[in-house]
């Protein structure tokens, strides 16, 4: 696995802002699906941060972490009030 593959996946998920399948990731990155799977494991194993990798078995996406959710909710309420 390329050392920067987890970073590239994270960047794609953030920039596109939508869930992606392993097949889509492999095609976009020019790698095979086992390499994507390994990189997703490394990405999922990262601790801390404001976002987390969510994997439903079919697609993966980035979401706000539980620790940051209350801040995001507060800011959204302020924006819309």
C-alpha positions in Angstrom: 0.0 0.0 0.0 1.2 3.4 -0.8 1.9 5.3 2.4 -0.2 8.3 1.3 -3.3 6.2 0.1 -5.2 6.8 3.3 -4.6 10.5 3.0 -5.8 10.5 -0.6 -8.9 8.6 0.3 -9.6 11.1 3.1 -9.1 14.0 0.7 -11.4 12.6 -1.9 -14.2 11.9 0.6 -13.9 15.4 2.0 -13.7 17.2 -1.3 -16.5 15.3 -3.0 -18.7 15.3 0.2 -20.5 12.1 -0.6 -20.2 8.4 0.1 -18.0 6.4 -2.3 -17.7 2.7 -2.9 -14.5 0.8 -2.8 -14.8 0.3 -6.5 -15.1 4.0 -7.1 -12.1 4.7 -4.9 -10.0 2.1 -6.6 -10.9 3.5 -10.0 -10.3 7.1 -9.0 -6.9 6.3 -7.4 -5.7 3.8 -9.9 -5.2 1.0 -7.4 -6.8 -2.3 -6.7 -9.6 -2.9 -4.2 -7.4 -4.8 -1.7 -5.2 -1.7 -1.5 -8.2 0.5 -0.9 -9.4 -1.9 1.8 -6.0 -1.8 3.6 -6.0 2.0 3.3 -9.5 2.2 4.7 -8.4 0.1 7.7 -5.5 2.5 8.4 -7.9 5.5 8.0 -10.5 4.0 10.3 -7.8 3.3 12.9 -6.8 7.0 13.3 -7.8 8.4 16.7 -9.1 11.8 17.5 -10.0 14.5 15.0 -13.2 16.2 14.1 -14.3 13.7 11.5 -14.6 9.9 11.4 -14.8 7.4 8.7 -18.2 5.7 8.5 -18.3 2.4 6.6 -21.6 0.7 6.0 -20.0 -2.3 4.2 -20.9 -0.9 0.8 -19.7 2.7 0.8 -17.6 4.9 3.0 -17.9 8.5 4.0 -16.7 11.1 6.4 -18.9 12.4 9.1 -18.5 14.8 12.0 -17.2 12.9 15.1 -19.4 12.5 18.1 -17.1 14.8 20.1 -17.6 17.6 17.5 -21.3 17.1 16.8 -22.6 19.5 19.6 -20.4 22.3 18.3 -21.7 21.9 14.7 -25.3 21.7 15.9 -24.8 24.9 18.0 -23.2 26.8 15.0 -26.0 25.6 12.6 -28.7 26.8 15.0 -27.0 30.2 15.3 -26.7 30.6 11.5 -30.4 29.8 11.0 -31.8 31.9 13.9 
